[in-house]
Amino acid sequence: MNKIRLLISLLLASTSMTMFGQGAKNIVISEVLTNNTSSIQDEYGQREAWIELANTAFSTYNVRGMYLTTDRSVLDKTMSVSERIKRMSVIPSGDSRTQMGAQKHLIIFGNSNASKGKLHLSLSVPVLEPVWIALYNGNAVELIDSVTVPALAADQSYAKVNGKWSIKAPENVTPGIENFIVTSESKVAKFKREDPHGFAMAIMAMGIVFFCLMLLWIFFSIFGMLMRHAEAAKAVANKQPIKPITKTVEKTIEMAHATGNILQDGFKMKGKDMEVYMAVIGMALRQYEDDVHDVESGIITIKPKETGWDDEYSQMTHVHDPFLPFDHNAPNIPTTSELR
C-alpha cells in the first residue's frame, strides 16, 4: 500500500514539474536595451540597461525564481548547479509584477542592485559591446531562451518582432508592450497598441450609432414634412371651386381655337360669305357664354323676359275705371250687362 502511495506521489510530482516546465517555456526575452540615455527610468529616476520578458501564453505564470545571466560559461553542461547559480542573477519573489498574465510584459533592470527594488538585478550588461543574455528555469539547468545582442547606439533596442530580431530606432522602442515597429505595423495593429483597453473603440462605435440615428431622424422628418405638404396640395386641388375655373379655361381655349380656324378660313375665302362667318362667330361666342355658365357651381342666373301680361292688366283696370277717358283704340270688352 505504501509503495502505491509513493508511486502516485512521484507521478503527481513529475506531472507538476512537467507542467511547470511547459509554463516556463512560454516566457521569452522579447527586447533588450543596453545603452539607456533617454529611455525609461527606474523608481529613482535613473536610466539603466533593461531586459524585457514576455509571456506568450494565454495563462498566468510567475517568473520568480528564474535566472538571467550574461556569462557564457554556464553553457558548460558539466558545471555544477551551485556554480551556475553563482554566475546567474535570480529574479526574486515578493513583487506582484512577477506574476505575469497572458500576453503581458515585464521590465527587469540590469547593472543595478536589489536595494533599489525587486526587479533590479546585479546582472552585468556591457553598454558598448555585444552581449549574450540567457534565461534559465528555476533549476538553473534548463535553458529557456537566449539572444546575442549586438553593440547598440544610444537608446537603440534589440527586439523580436514576428519571430525575427532587429534593431529598433529610439523612437520605435516599446518597453513594457508588444514590439510593433511603427514603420511597418498595420493600422489595426497600431490602433490596438494605442488603445489596449478598447475605450476609444467603444466611444467611436457609440458615436457612429448616434450619428446614424441622427441621420435617420433628419431623413424621416423631411420625408414627413414633404408628405404633409403633398396631402395639403392634393386636398386644395380637389376642392369644388377649382373645377369650374379649370373647365372655363378649357372651354375658352377650345372656343378660341375654333374661332381662329373660322377666321383663317374666312381670310382664305377673301371676304366671301362674310355674313355667314360673322354669324358663326356670334353663335360660337353665344355657346361660349352658355358653356361657361353651365360649368359654374352653385350659381343661379335669372334673365328678364318680356311677356306683355302686365299690359293687359292695365287695360282691364282702365276699362273698369269710370273716371278715365275712353280709349277708342282699346279692344272692345263686353260689359257685365251685355254678358247677361
MORAMO-V737788 format. One line per field, one symbol per residue. ss: DSSP state (2 for helix, 1 for strand, 0 for the rest). A space follows every 10 residues. Layout:
BEGIN
ss->???
END
This chain:
BEGIN
ss->0222222222 2222222222 2222001111 1110000000 0000000001 1111100000 1100001110 0222200000 2222220011 0000022211 0000111110 0002220001 0000000000 1111110000 0011111110 0000001111 1001111102 2200000000 0000002222 2222000022 2222222222 2222222222 2222222222 2222222002 2222222222 2222222222 2222222200 0002222222 2222222222 2222200000 0000000022 2222222222 0000000000 0000022220
END
